[in-house]
């Protein structure tokens, strides 16, 4: 009998996405500091920051 094999994404994918979204969050933070406060930038900073944390958690956790 064949056992069910589930393909899981490698950890480096989560790490790569986490680094990319952290970089994007920092970019928007820098843009907000230069251009002034904007709700649109604030939403992007929080969104990309939260996504970075979730992806870092995915890279760190063991199944």
PETA-V633024 format. One line per field, one symbol per residue. psi: psi as a letter, one per 30 degrees, with the letter a starting at -180 (. if undefined). burial: # if it has 16 or more other ideal C-beta (glycine too) atoms within 10 Angstrom, else .. A space follows every 10 residues. Layout:
psi=???
burial=???
This chain:
psi=kkkkkkkkkl efeeeeeeee eeeeeeeeee eeeeflkkee eeeeeeeeee eeeeeeeeee lk.
burial=.......... ...#..##.. ##.##..##. .#........ #..##..##. ##..##..#. ...
